[in-house]
């Protein structure tokens, strides 16, 4: 009995003291920041300042900033807004679809990292990292009909005519090149992505027309592959090998001043013929 009385006596003294200490610790505990205050002042970000000024005062710089003019931007925004827009909540307003698209286009045009975009647009980098893939998927779904290989010789002739008139380059049906896009290699991949430049990459191989627009895109090949090896595995290679898709005169002759490896691009019908054809049917060098 004496032991229990002693425990009750000490409990009446210790428990209030422990409760007071716990309350003090809770009150002094630093509150977690839900969002930085300067990020909430989005009206001072690039969308409402510099981009708005370029839109109203300098359309040329606007196009250089976003790589498209206002009409093109508005058309894309109108068609993808319903997909990328989110609802406002009682906690905060959602990021407008317009700002999401502007950030995505700036990212594609400049390659700036997420922290730089965060400072420029006053949108957190964690949010940027989440919505950029969503916006890209929406843009792809909307534009997939615009990036396609010409389906017949008539469409190729339109491109050839563009090179002839705009660039004085008769017989050219497109320009092809590859680009190594640096990446952080996946684990346990060995040298699969290692390229001759000493970095890990995937390769973008594309064909563009006379107006800098893509006619064909192939991406995803690992950096260790050569340009020729990648081209040989492209879907368009087999169509070119079989012939018939390019208009007459759209040739690549092995004797022309474009030096391609014979085992890589041994095509008789390809993209370039700089000076037309001579009596023997071979390309004439300029």
C-alpha positions in Angstrom: 0.0 0.0 0.0 2.8 2.4 0.9 4.4 1.8 -2.5 1.2 2.6 -4.4 0.7 5.8 -2.4 4.2 6.8 -3.2 3.6 6.2 -7.0 0.4 8.2 -6.9 2.2 11.1 -5.1 5.0 11.2 -7.7 2.5 10.9 -10.6 0.6 14.0 -9.4 3.9 15.9 -9.6 5.5 14.4 -12.7 2.6 14.1 -15.1 1.7 17.8 -15.1 5.3 18.6 -15.6 5.6 16.2 -18.6 2.4 17.7 -20.1 3.8 21.2 -19.8 7.0 20.2 -21.5 5.2 18.5 -24.3 3.0 21.5 -24.9 6.0 23.8 -25.0 7.7 21.5 -27.5 4.6 21.5 -29.7 4.3 25.2 -29.6 7.9 25.8 -30.4 8.1 23.3 -33.2 8.7 25.0 -36.5 5.7 24.9 -38.8 6.2 23.2 -42.2 6.1 25.6 -45.1 3.3 24.6 -47.5 4.5 26.9 -50.2 7.1 29.7 -50.4 5.5 33.1 -50.4 7.4 34.4 -53.4 6.1 31.5 -55.4 2.5 32.5 -54.7 3.1 35.9 -56.2 2.8 34.4 -59.7 1.5 37.7 -61.1 5.2 38.8 -61.1 6.4 35.8 -63.0 7.6 35.7 -66.7 4.1 34.8 -68.0 2.6 38.1 -66.8 5.7 40.3 -67.4 8.3 39.6 -70.1 6.2 37.2 -72.2 3.2 39.6 -72.0 5.4 42.5 -73.1 6.9 40.5 -76.0 3.4 39.4 -77.1 2.2 43.1 -77.3 5.4 44.8 -78.4 7.8 42.5 -80.1 6.3 39.5 -81.9 9.7 38.5 -83.4 11.3 38.1 -80.0 8.1 36.3 -78.8 8.6 33.7 -81.5 12.3 33.3 -80.6 11.3 32.9 -76.9 8.7 30.2 -77.4 9.7 29.0 -80.9 6.2 29.8 -82.2 4.1 32.8 -82.9 1.0 33.8 -80.9 -1.5 32.3 -83.3 0.2 28.9 -83.1 0.5 29.1 -79.3 -3.2 30.0 -79.0 -4.2 27.1 -81.3 -2.3 24.5 -79.2 -3.5 26.0 -75.9 -7.1 25.9 -77.0 -6.9 22.2 -78.0 -5.0 20.9 -74.9 -6.3 23.1 -72.1 -9.0 20.7 -71.2 -6.4 17.9 -70.8 -3.8 19.8 -68.8 -5.9 22.1 -66.7 -6.6 21.3 -63.0 -9.3 22.5 -60.7 -8.7 25.0 -57.9 -8.9 23.9 -54.3 -9.6 25.5 -51.0 -5.9 25.3 -50.2 -4.6 27.0 -53.4 -5.3 28.0 -57.0 -4.2 25.6 -59.7 -1.5 26.5 -62.2 -3.2 27.9 -65.3 -2.9 25.8 -68.5 -1.3 28.8 -70.3 1.6 28.9 -67.8 2.1 25.2 -68.0 2.4 25.4 -71.8 4.7 28.4 -71.7 7.0 26.6 -69.2 7.0 23.5 -71.3 7.9 25.4 -74.5 10.6 27.4 -72.7 12.1 24.1 -71.4 12.1 22.6 -74.9 13.5 25.8 -76.5 16.3 26.5 -74.0 17.0 23.3 -72.1 17.0 25.3 -68.8 16.8 23.2 -65.6 13.7 23.1 -63.4 15.2 25.5 -60.8 15.8 28.2 -63.4 12.3 27.8 -64.7 11.0 28.0 -61.1 12.7 31.4 -60.6 11.6 32.6 -64.0 7.9 31.7 -63.8 7.4 31.4 -60.0 6.2 27.8 -60.2 7.8 25.2 -57.9 10.3 22.8 -59.6 8.4 19.8 -58.1 5.3 20.9 -59.9 7.2 21.6 -63.1 8.7 18.1 -63.1 5.2 16.6 -62.8 3.3 18.6 -65.4 5.9 18.8 -68.2 5.4 15.2 -69.2 1.6 15.7 -69.1 1.8 18.7 -71.3 4.1 17.0 -73.8 1.7 14.0 -74.0 -1.1 16.4 -74.7 0.8 18.3 -77.4 1.8 15.1 -79.0 -1.8 13.8 -79.2 -2.9 17.1 -80.7 0.0 17.5 -83.3 0.6 13.8 -84.2 -1.2 14.4 -87.5 1.1 17.3 -88.4 4.4 15.4 -88.0 4.3 12.6 -90.6 6.2 11.4 -93.5 4.9 12.5 -96.9 2.5 9.8 -98.1 3.1 10.1 -101.8 5.3 11.6 -104.5 3.1 14.7 -104.8 3.8 15.6 -101.2 7.5 15.0 -101.7 7.4 17.2 -104.8 6.0 20.1 -102.6 9.1 19.8 -100.4 11.4 19.5 -103.4 9.8 22.6 -104.9 10.4 24.5 -101.6 14.1 23.7 -101.7 14.3 24.6 -105.3 12.6 28.0 -104.9 13.7 29.1 -101.4 17.3 27.7 -101.2 18.1 27.2 -104.9 18.7 23.5 -104.2 16.9 21.6 -106.9 16.3 17.9 -106.3 16.5 18.1 -102.5 13.6 16.4 -100.8 14.8 16.8 -97.2 17.8 17.1 -94.9 18.7 14.3 -92.5 20.9 14.5 -89.4 21.2 13.0 -85.9 21.6 14.6 -82.5 22.9 13.0 -79.3 20.7 13.9 -76.4 22.7 13.6 -73.1 21.1 11.5 -70.4 21.9 9.9 -67.1 22.4 6.3 -68.0 20.1 3.7 -66.3 21.7 1.4 -63.9 23.5 -1.8 -65.0 23.5 -0.8 -68.6 27.2 -1.0 -69.2 28.3 1.0 -72.3 25.0 0.7 -74.1 24.4 4.5 -74.0 28.1 5.6 -74.2 28.8 7.6 -77.4 32.0 8.7 -79.1 31.7 12.2 -77.5 32.3 10.6 -74.1 28.8 11.0 -72.7 25.7 8.8 -72.3 22.9 9.6 -74.7 20.0 8.6 -76.8 19.9 9.6 -80.4 17.3 11.8 -82.2 17.4 11.3 -86.0 15.2 13.5 -88.1 14.4 14.7 -91.6 13.4 18.3 -92.1 11.9 20.1 -95.0 12.7 23.4 -96.7 10.8 25.4 -93.9 12.7 23.8 -90.9 9.7 21.6 -90.2 10.1 17.9 -89.3 9.0 15.4 -91.9 10.2 12.3 -90.0 11.5 11.7 -86.5 13.1 8.6 -85.0 14.2 8.7 -81.4 15.3 6.3 -78.7 18.3 4.6 -80.2 21.2 4.2 -77.7 24.3 6.4 -78.0 26.6 3.6 -78.9 25.0 3.1 -82.3 26.4 4.9 -85.4 24.3 7.2 -87.5 24.3 4.7 -90.3 23.2 1.9 -88.0 20.4 3.9 -86.6 19.2 5.0 -90.1 19.3 1.4 -91.3 16.8 0.5 -88.6 14.5 3.4 -89.3 11.1 2.6 -90.9 11.7 5.1 -93.7 15.0 3.4 -94.7 13.1 0.3 -96.0 10.7 2.5 -97.9 13.5 4.3 -99.5 15.3 1.1 -100.3 12.3 -0.2 -102.1 12.0 3.0 -104.1 9.1 4.8 -105.5 8.3 7.2 -102.7 10.5 10.1 -103.9 9.9 12.0 -107.0 12.1 11.6 -110.0 15.4 13.4 -109.5 15.4 13.1 -105.7 18.6 11.0 -105.7 21.6 10.4 -103.6 24.5 9.4 -105.9 27.5 7.7 -104.3 29.8 9.8 -106.4 28.4 13.2 -105.2 30.2 15.4 -102.7 28.0 14.1 -99.9 30.3 11.3 -98.5 28.2 8.5 -97.0 29.5 5.1 -96.2 28.5 2.6 -98.9 27.3 0.0 -96.4 25.2 2.5 -94.5 23.4 4.6 -97.1 23.7 2.5 -100.3 20.4 4.1 -101.6 19.9 5.0 -105.2 16.9 7.2 -104.2 17.4 9.4 -101.3 17.3 13.1 -100.4 19.9 15.1 -102.3 20.9 15.8 -105.8 22.7 19.1 -105.8 23.0 20.1 -109.4 20.4 17.9 -111.2 21.4 15.0 -113.4 23.7 14.7 -116.4 23.2 12.6 -119.5 24.3 9.5 -117.7 21.7 10.0 -115.0 24.3 10.9 -112.3 24.1 13.8 -110.0 26.1 16.9 -111.0 28.2 18.6 -108.3 27.7 22.3 -107.7 
